[in-house]
Amino acid sequence: MDNVFDFLTKKRAFQVKETVGTPVYIYDEKGLRRAAEEVLHFPHAFGYRARYAMKANSNAYILRLFNNLGLHFDASSGYEAERALLARIEGKKIQITAQEYPANLKDLIQQGVLFNASSCRQLERYGKDFPGSAVSVRINPGIGSGHNNRTNVGGLSSSFGIWHEWIPNVRVIAEKYGLKITKLHTHIGSGSDPKTWQRVVDMSLQAVREFPDVKTLNLGGGYKVARNPAEKTTDLQVIGQSVKEAFKAFYTETGRKLDLEIEPGTYLVAASGILLAQVMDKIPTGKEGYTFLKLDTGMNDLTRTTLYGSVHPVKVYPAGEKKLEKKEKVVIVGHCCESGDIFTPAPGDPEGIQPLELPEVQVGDLLALGVAGAYCASMSLTNYNSFPQIPEVLITSDGNMKLLRKRQTVQNMVALECDKELRVESGE
Ligand SMILES: *Cc1c(COP(=O)(O)O)cnc(C)c1O
C-alpha cells in the first residue's frame, strides 16, 4: 500500500506542516486527473456520460477540475446541487439522487438540474410539481454487495430506490402525471467483483425492458478502491467490457441503443487524499496493555473508521534525521473525548482494537492516513469538542501547493449562534 503515499514526500509533508499546520487534508492533482481519465475511458457500446458523485469530496476546486475534464455530477441533496452551482457547474450537468425530496427543487430545475426519483412518493411529488416532464427513476433491483450493512445500498436491507416489485406502480404514477421515464438508475454499491457487476447489468437491463421510453441506463457508483492490503481495486476496463457486451446484446435483442451513465465517487478521489497529523502524546497502559499514539486529528476529521471499522494505511514521517529500525506495536487514537476515537480498529469492527506495527514513533513525528480522499473531509463531524474543520491543500501537477480550504476559526464556529426572539401569531 506504500505507493498511496508516493505523492507526499517527507520534505513536502514538513513544508505543509510549516505553512498550513496539522491536521490537514492533502490531495494529489495528478492522481485526481489520472482517475478522471480512467473513468472517462470506461468501455461503452453507444453513448456514454460519467458523473462524479460529489458527496465523496465536495471541495469546489475539485468539482471545477473534474468539470473541466468533462465529468458531470451526481448530487445527493438539493443543497449539494446548490453547492455545485455555486462552484459554477452548469445546472444541466448536475443530477440529483437524494433520500429527501429537495425543498428547493423548483428553483434547481429552473436552472437545468436533473432529478432522479428515488421512491414512489418522490415520483408522485415530482409529478405534481412538474407534470408532463421527463424524469429518471432509481430502482432497487434486489441485490447489493457493500461490505457491511452500513454501506450496502441495494437489496432487501436497503431503503435506496424503488423496490423492483413496485415497477407497475411507477408506471401508474407516470401515467397519472404524464411523466416520461427516460432514464433508469440502479446504484447498489457493487464493489470490485466483475461477476457481481454482470448480475447488476443483467438485472438493470431486465428493468429497462419494462420502460419503452428509457434511453439511458445509469449504473451508479461503487467501484471499490483498496484501502488496505486485504482489499482489491476495481479494474474499470474489465467491468466496463462486460457492461459493453451486455448493452450490445440488448441492442441485438430489442433494437434499443442505450446510453450508459456511471457515477463513481470513491474511484475518482479516494487514493488521491492523505490526512496528515502530528503525534502529540504516547500513552502506555502497562505490560498487559497497549501503547497508544495520540494524534492531533480524530474521528471528527476522519469518521469512516469509527463508523464502519474501515482501516486506512498509515505512514510515519519522522521529525528527526535518523530513524531507529526498532519496531513497536501501537494503537493509534484521535483527540476526541471518546473511547471509540481510534484509527486501528479490528477490520470491520469499529469497537475492536488491533495494534499496528510501526517503526518506533516519537512525539512530534508526523503520521499520515492514506486513501483519505473520499468520504473523509466531506464526511467529517462538525466541531465536536470544538475542534475546527481542517484545511485542504492540493499538490498541483506542476509540483506547487495550493490551499483549497482554510482552517476554520472559533469565530467561524460560533458565527450562527444567536439570542433572538421568535415571534409567532398567537403565543401561549
Ligand atoms: C454515493 C453514491 C455514488 C458513489 O458511490 P461510490 O461508492 O463512492 O462510488 C453514486 N451514486 C449515488 C446515487 C450515490 O448515492
PDBQT file of the ligand as one rigid body, heavy atoms in Angstrom, charges set to zero:
ROOT
HETATM    1  C1  LIG A 501     -22.738   7.672  -3.141  1.00  0.00    +0.000 C 
HETATM    2  C2  LIG A 501     -23.303   7.476  -4.480  1.00  0.00    +0.000 A 
HETATM    3  C3  LIG A 501     -22.484   7.197  -5.571  1.00  0.00    +0.000 A 
HETATM    4  C4  LIG A 501     -20.987   6.977  -5.440  1.00  0.00    +0.000 C 
HETATM    5  O1  LIG A 501     -20.686   5.813  -4.752  1.00  0.00    +0.000 OA
HETATM    6  P1  LIG A 501     -19.140   5.368  -4.602  1.00  0.00    +0.000 P 
HETATM    7  O2  LIG A 501     -19.237   4.106  -3.826  1.00  0.00    +0.000 OA
HETATM    8  O3  LIG A 501     -18.450   6.447  -3.884  1.00  0.00    +0.000 OA
HETATM    9  O4  LIG A 501     -18.626   5.172  -5.973  1.00  0.00    +0.000 OA
HETATM   10  C5  LIG A 501     -23.065   7.118  -6.820  1.00  0.00    +0.000 A 
HETATM   11  N1  LIG A 501     -24.396   7.281  -6.978  1.00  0.00    +0.000 NA
HETATM   12  C6  LIG A 501     -25.219   7.529  -5.946  1.00  0.00    +0.000 A 
HETATM   13  C7  LIG A 501     -26.658   7.716  -6.184  1.00  0.00    +0.000 C 
HETATM   14  C8  LIG A 501     -24.700   7.626  -4.671  1.00  0.00    +0.000 A 
HETATM   15  O5  LIG A 501     -25.523   7.877  -3.652  1.00  0.00    +0.000 OA
ENDROOT
TORSDOF 0
